[in-house]
Each structure stands twice: as C-alpha cells, then as structure tokens.
Amino acid sequence: MTELADKYIAFEGIEGAGKSTVAREVARHLNDSGRDAIFVREPGGTEVGERVREILLGEGEAPAPLAEAALFAASRAQLIHTVVRPALEAGKWVITDRSAYSSLAYQAIGRDLGLEDVRRLNDIAIGGLWPGRVVLLKLTTGDGLARQAVDDRIGGEGTRFHESVADGFDSLAAAEPDRFVVVDASRPISVVVNDVIERLGL
C-alpha cells in the first residue's frame, strides 16, 4: 500500500447498497471537520469517463465481457491519472463510489473472466494506486435490487449474476481483512454513515 492510498477510501457493494449516498456523506463529514475531501464516482468522473459510462450502462449493444472489463479499466485510468492521483498528491482525501475492486467482483468473478487477469488489467490502468481502505456495504441481493433508483444495464442483470457478485465481494473482503471494513447497510443511512466514520477513525 502506498502512502498516497492512506487518504483514498472506496465504497463497494452490490446494486442498491447505498454506496453513493454514504460516500457523499463521509466526504461531507471530512470537509465539515476541516479536511479537504473530494467525491468521485466510477465509471465516470471525467469527460472521457462519463462518455464511457454511457456505453457501459446506457442503452444499445452490450459490450462483450472482456470489452466491458477493458472499458471500465479505461474510464478508471482516466479518473486516476487526471483526478484521483493529483488530489492525493495535493494532500486531499478522495472518497470514491466504486473502484477497481468492483471490476474484480463484477467482471473477474461475475463475468468469470479470471481474478488475476482482471487484477493485472486494472493494476496497469490505475498505476498501482489501489484504495487504502475499502468499505463494503453489505445488503442482501433482493433488498439491493429492490432499492435501485435507476435500473441501468448492469443493474438489470439477473439475480444469479448479482448473487455471484455479492459472493465475489465477500471473498475479496475475506482475502484482505486489513483493507476492508464490512458494514451492515440494511440499517438507516444515518446509522450506516456514523458507523463508517467511527470504524474508519474519521
């Protein structure tokens, strides 16, 4: 783990787990307490990334699994190199809704592309800058899908796919217990946010 990653916190989980809401609240808490923090999302966060996001999640032809993984990595590379790394080098906190760990769960495990291949692809894309801490918001697949505000292309995949992704996140968290913090996301958002802040020591 690099020194830069100490202020780089990712929020992960299945669809509908509340990642965006909780991540934004944590970023707000940091700014309110006098620490400079930015919020970013994946895919997206840059002009290039938002255009890729539309290909990945919008209507139209679905990319093949390997193309999907490569597109996520491309969007991520642009975000890391133009936004995330410069912010961290300037001493800011970076709070992100999803990270390279999403590709490990969704493409490596959910799409069965292979963990090592997808990890290697993303390690190149992000220049080795993985989040220092990852908050995994845990929710049952049924509850998560029922909570979705917008049913995008990947969110609209079948239950079996999302259960595979959920299992993937569990295995990633078990493999890196010093990096992951697993939080029960079934509770009210305010309770989840306070739990995250306390457990991360923020």
N, C-alpha and C positions, 0 to 999 in steps of 0.2 A: 504494500500500500504506500503510495507517495504522500509526501507532506501536504500537497495540494488537496488531496482527497479528504482531508480531515474536515473540511467545510462543505463537502459535496454529499448531499443526502438525497437518496432516491426513494420514491414511494411506489410500491409494486402491489400487484394483486389482480384478481380476476375482474371482469367487467362488472361495474356497479358497486365496487368495494368502497368508493368514496375517495379515491386517490387524489383527484384534482382538488376537491374541497378541503381535505385535510392538509395537503401540501401547501395550498394558498394560506391557510390559517397559521401554519407553522412559520411560513415566510413572514407573514404579518407580525407574528409574535416577536420574531427576531428583529425586525425593523422597529417595532414599538419599544423594544428594550435597548435600542441604540446600536444594534449591529446591522450592518449593511447586507441585505439579502435580496436576491432576485429569484423569481419563479419562472421555470421553463417547462415546456411540455414536449413529449415525443409521441409520434413523429411530428415535426413542425418546429416552431420556434425561430425560424429564419424564413426569408422569402423562398429560398430553394426548398427548404424542408416542408413548408406549407403546400407547395406545388406537389411534392412527393406524397404528402399526406392525402391529398385528393385522389391520387392514383391508387394508393393503398386502401383507403377506407370509403371512397366515394363509389358512385355507380359506374358501370362499364365493365369491360373484361377484367376478370380476376387474374392477377399475376400468378404464374406457376409458383409453387412453394419456394424454390431456390431464388427466383426473381423477387419474390416477396421479401425474403431474408436480405437480399442484396439491396433492395430499395430502403428497407428500414436502416440498414447499415450506412447507406449513402446519406440519408437525412440526418442520422446521428453524427456522422463525420462532420457535416457542415455545422451543426449546432455546437459540437465540442470545440472545434477549431476556431469558430468565429464568435462564440458567446461564452461558453462554459469555462474553457481554459483561461481566456483573458480576464474574466470576472474573478476566478480563483486567484490568479496571479496578482490581481489588484487588492486582494485581501477580503473579497466579498464571500458571503455564503451563497451557495447555489442549491436551491430546492427544486427537484425535478419530479414531474408526474411521468413516470416510467423512465427506463434506462436500458442499457444493454442486457440487463437481466431479463427484461421482457422478451427479447429475442431468444434467449436460452429457453424460456418456458414455452413461448408460442411457436417459434419456428423449429428449434432444435428438438423439443420434446413433443409439442402439439402436432407439428407437421412431420415429425420423425426424420429430421434432416441430420441428426447426429450432434451430440453436445460439443465434441471437440472441434468439429468443422465450423459450427456457428460461433463458438467462442473465439476461434482463431480469426474468423472474418471480422468480428466486432472488435477484437483487441487491436487489429490493424486500423479499423475505422476510427477508434477513439484514441489512438496513440497510447494505449496502455492506461488511460485515465478512467478507471472504474470508480464508482461511488465508494466513499469511505464507509458510509452506513447505508443500509437498506431497510426501510420499514415495510414489512409485508402485512398488508391489511387483510385479515382472514375473514371470509364470509362463505357461506355455502353457495354452491353454484346456482341453485334455484333462486335463492334470495338475491344474488348478484344480478342475474339476468332480469329478474322482475324489477329491480331498481333502475335499470338503464334508462337514462333520459333520452338518448338517441341511439337507435339500433343501426350502427354502421355495418359495413360488410363483414368485418371480423366478428363484431359483436353478434351478428346474426347467424354465426355458425351453430351447428347442433350442440346439444347438451353434452354429448360424449366428448367432443373436442374440448369444450371448456372444462370438463372434469379432468381431462388429461393435462390441460394447462395448470389447473389448480394443484394436481399431484406434482407437476413439474416444479412449481414454486415451493412446495413443501420440501422436495428433495434438495433444491438449491439452498434453502434455509438451513436444512439439517447438515449440509456439507460445509457451510460457512457460518457457524454459530457466532463467531466473534464479529461478523459484519452485519448479520441480520438481526432485526428486532421484530418479533411476531406479535401483532396486536389484534385483539378481537374487534372486528369492525361492525359487529351486529348491534352495538350499543349506539346511543345518540351521538351525533357528530361532536358535540362539545365535550363529551366524556372521552371520546377517542382522541381528540386533539390534546386534551390535558394529559392523558396517559402517554401519548407520544412525547410531548415536551418533557415530562418527568423522566421517562425511561431513557431519553437521549441526553438528559442533563442540560437542557437548554433553558 
